[in-house]
Amino acid sequence: MGETRRRFDPEFRAGAVRIVRETGKSVAQVARDLGINAGTLANWVQMDRLAREQDTGSGGELAESERENCASAQAEGRMGQGAR
């Protein structure tokens, strides 16, 4: 017998994506917390990201939070190089 597919309403999907975006938790962690497949959540996050890029017309530009993450990663990299 085949397995029945679970259906998730748009509100649940949006809420799950929002948790990933706003908390900084990994997709895998949020998926475990919600009891859903990590690949499914990753697809929702990717669709949301693409929709946001189209809505803002940014194309290749980074969001403010992504720029901050890059800046902090670069700063950490510079500090790590000095420790050698």
N, C-alpha and C positions, 0 to 999 in steps of 0.2 A: 504494500500500500504506500502511496505517496504521502509525503509530509505536507501539511497545510502551511501556507505562507502567512506570516503575521503581517498585518497592515497597520501602518502608523499614520495617524492623522497629521495634517500640516502643522498644527499647534505643537504637537509632540516633537516633530522634526525641528521646528524653529527653536524650541526650547533647548533641545539637545545641542544644536549648533551654537546657540548663545552661550551655553555652559562652557563649551570648548574655547570660544573666542574670549570670553570675559574672565575666566578663572585661570587660564594658562595651563590647565591640566591637559595631559595628553589625550588624544582620541581614544587610545586603548583604555586608559583609566576611566574616562567618562562612559565609554561603552560598557565596561564591567559594572560600573555603578548603576547604570540604567538597565542592565540585563539584555543588551542588544549586541549584535555582531559588530566588531570594530571596523570591518570593511564597509558595512552599511553606513555607519556614522561617518567614516572618512569620505564616502561618496557625497553625503549630504553637505559636509563641510566644504568640499571642493565645489559643488554646485553653488553654494552660497557665496563663496569667494569669487567665482566667475561672474555671478549675477551682480555682486557689488562692484566689480571692476567695470562691467558694462554700464551700470547705473551712474557711476561717477565719471566714466569716460577717461579714466586714468591710464588705461592700457598697461604700460609697464611700470608705472609709478608705484612706490610702496606706500602703504598706509602709515599713519603716524606711529602706531604701535610697532609696526615692522621696522620702521626707521630707528626707533628707540632700541629695539632688540639688536639690530645690526651695530649700532653705536656702542652699546654696552659690550657686545661680543668682541668688537675691535679693541675696546679699552682693556678688556680682560686679556686679550692676546698680547697687547703691548706690555702689560704688567708681567705676563708669563715669560716674555722674552728677556726682560730685565733680570729675572731670577736665575738665569742660566749661568 
